[in-house]
């Protein structure tokens, strides 16, 4: 079961009131969506967007179970296109927009898409089956320079060059199709001391490929720009990020956009109690900004 992070802080800062409208751009398991939906009844609505069709199906079922189907509108779409979704749904006015940029743990555990180096699965890593790019394609058809750039830029991997070279060499012998093959390549390309560190030596490689496959950073930039456009007066934009690359984008966007006033100088972090219940919350950072009138 996916556990949403920082839900209490989201509710505190967004302060949803009856009959207001919100957008959850990364609805996933619906943790934030339903927490907000319960507070905006009877006439308020949450536009719940997710790129994963399986997540969308689950969201619709859960909304029916909770008798919130009148308050939750579910859309299968990439949040890089939220402006189009809002126009199509005629969804206005908007009091707040949330992005939870962490990918759902049930995607990691049960979808069989190769997100985890701990399971032997196909090298897919797509959030949506409509995405034509897979990790398998990137690994087998990118040049060494392209692979190195992906690992350096998206994974901040210090052994990017060695791993990229090892991938190129390995695929000349056998097409890379499974996560176990990639893990073995990474382990053979990195020194023993690196493999004894707390995090698995393939962690950054898998992160980098997932970000590249799904154009995650480009989508964050597009989503933030459109969120600013569609938010109503005094509308709030809340973003939970899980690694420095995303957080840097959010921080700079909030800082340099004249129509936005950050509500917190430093990112809000999870409490020790929340981290104890959900270790994944340890790396979560929440930033919130309010749209002002010039």
C-alpha positions, 0 to 999 in steps of 0.5 A, a space after each residue: 500500500 502506497 503511503 502518501 507523505 507530508 499529508 498533514 502539512 499539505 492540508 495545513 498549508 493548502 487549507 482546503 475549504 468546502 466547495 473549493 477546487 484543487 488539482 492533484 497532478 500526481 494522484 497515484 494511490 489517492 492519499 492526498 486526493 481523498 484527504 483533500 476531497 473529504 474537506 471540500 465537500 459538498 460541491 468542491 472537486 479534486 481533479 486527480 491526474 495520473 499518467 499510469 492507467 492502472 493507477 487511474 483505474 484504482 483511483 476511480 474504484 476507490 472514489 466509488 468506495 468512499 462515495 466521493 465520485 462526485 467530488 473526484 474527477 479522474 484523468 489519465 494524463 501526464 501532468 505536463 499537459 494539465 492546462 489542456 486537461 483543465 480546459 477540457 474539464 472546464 475546471 475553474 476556479 482553482 484554489 490549489 495544485 499539488 505535485 508529489 514527485 515521488 513515484 508510487 511504491 506500488 509501481 515499484 513493488 507490483 507492476 513488473 516494470 523494472 523500477 527496482 534492482 531488487 527484482 528481475 524484471 523487464 527493463 521497462 521503467 515507463 509510468 505509462 505504456 503509451 510512452 514509446 521510450 523504454 529503459 531497454 531502448 535507451 540502454 541498447 541503442 544510446 551511444 556511450 556519450 549519451 549514456 554517460 550524460 544520462 547517468 551524470 545528469 540524472 543520477 549524479 553517478 560518479 562512475 558514469 563513464 565506467 558504467 556507460 562503457 560497460 553497458 556498451 561492451 555488454 550489449 555487444 555480447 547480449 541484448 540488455 533486457 532484464 534488470 538483473 543484467 543491468 545490475 551485474 554490469 554496474 557491479 562489474 564496472 564499479 570498485 568493491 568499496 563502492 559496492 560496500 556503501 549503504 546504498 546499492 551500487 545500481 541505485 543511481 543508475 536506475 534512478 537516472 534511467 527512470 528519469 530519462 525514460 519518463 522525461 521527469 525533469 522536463 515534465 516538472 518544468 512544464 507542469 510548474 509553468 502551466 500550474 502558475 497559469 491556471 491557478 486562481 488569485 491567491 491559488 497555492 502550488 505545493 510540490 513534494 520532491 524526493 531528490 535534489 534535481 527536482 527540488 532545485 527546479 522547484 526552488 528556482 521556479 518559486 524564487 524567480 517567478 514574480 507572480 509567486 510568493 514562497 510560503 516557506 523559506 526552507 523546505 518542510 521535512 517529515 517529522 521523526 514520527 512520520 519517518 518511523 512509520 514510512 522510511 521513504 518520507 526521509 528524503 521528502 521536501 515540501 515547498 509551497 508558493 502562493 500566486 499573487 497579483 502584481 
